[in-house]
Amino acid sequence: QVQLVESGGGLVQAGGSLRLSCAASGRTFSSLAMGWFRQAPGKKREFVAAKNWSGGYTYYTDSVKGRFTISRDNVKNTVYLQMNSLKPEDTAVYYCAARYGSNWSPRVSESESDYWGQGTQVTVSS
């Protein structure tokens, strides 16, 4: 089993920045492909960013390209999501996700995830 614990959410004004963290435990972190998804009120959960455990490939949904950066620290067993130039439409609960033993496909979907965190709220005010 893998446990994922997110932190770093909060309230920020439009144009501001936040950094989300997700600490993983339970399996060798370097064998986990890590990602972030989000769910806005009344909407389905959607993919945001993902980073494979091998090859260094990263993927982003179009709406966050150039603003968000996913990174991982294999020593701290933590994945980060740096979010800059935040917009009100980024408001959502952000979930950390992990896939064990396989990389994400180029079209990352939530069905590929084996484990989920509890979520952290990000609210961007206009």
N, C-alpha and C positions, 0 to 999 in steps of 0.2 A: 504493500500500500504506500501511497504517497500523500503526504499532508502539505497543503499549500496555504500560506497565510499572507494575505495582502495587507498593505498599509500605505499611507501617503495621500489618501483621498481628502477632499475638503471642498471649501467654497473659495472661488477665485473669480476675479473680474475678467471680462473678456480681454484678450490680449496677454493675459498673464500665463504663468507656467506652474506646473506641478510635476513631481516625480513620484510615480508609484513603484512600490517594491513588492516582490513576492518571494518569500523564503520557502524553500522546499526541503522536505526531510522524508526519509523512509526508503529511498533508493539512491543509487549513485547518480548524482546530479548530472554528470557529463553524459549519461545515457538517456536523458530526458530532452525531448524537444519542447520548448516552452513558448507560450503565446498569451495574448491578451484578447479578450472579447468584451463587449459591452452591451448593455440592455437599457434602452431609454424607456420611460413610462409609456405603456400602451404599444410597445413595439417588440419585435422578436430580437433575440440576442444575435449580435452580428460580430463578425471577425474584425479585429483592429490591427494586430501586428503579431508576427511569429518569427521565431528564430530556431533553426535546426541545431541538433546537437553535434552534427558533423558537417563539414563543408562550409560552415559559416553563412549559409543562405539565410536571408531575411525576406519577409514578405509584409506588405502593408496594404490596407485597403486604400483606395484612391483618395478618399476624403481626408486622410491624415498624412499623406506623403508630403515630405518637406517640413512637417511640423512636429511629428512624433518620431522618437527613436527608441527602438528596443535594444537592450544590451543584456549581457549575462556575465556574472562573476562566478566561475566554477570553483573558486576557493571559498567564497561565502555562500555558495548554493543559493544564489539569489538572481532573479531576473528583474530588470527595471524597465519602466516605460517613462521616458522623459517626454513630457507634453508641453510644447511651446505654442504661442499664438493661439491660445484656447478660444473657442467660440461657444456661444450658448448651445449650439446643436451638438456639442461634445458632452453635454450633460447626460449622465447615465450612471448605472452601477457597472463598475469595471471588474471583470473576473479574470483571474489568472488560470491558465490551463496548461496541462502537461500531457505529453504523449510519450509512452515508454517504449524504447527499443526501435522506434521507427521515426523517420523524419516526417515533417508535414509535407503534404503534396503542394504543388504550386497554387492550387485553388483550395486554400485552407478552409475547412468547415468544422463546425463544432462537433460533428459526429466523429471526427478523428481523435478527439480528446479522450484520454483515459481518466483524467483526474481534474477536479475543479476546486478553486478556492471559494471562500464564502462571499466574496465581493466587497468592494469598497466604493462608496458614493463619491462621485465627482459632480459638482454643481458649478456651472459657469454663468455668472450674472452679466446682463447686458448693460 
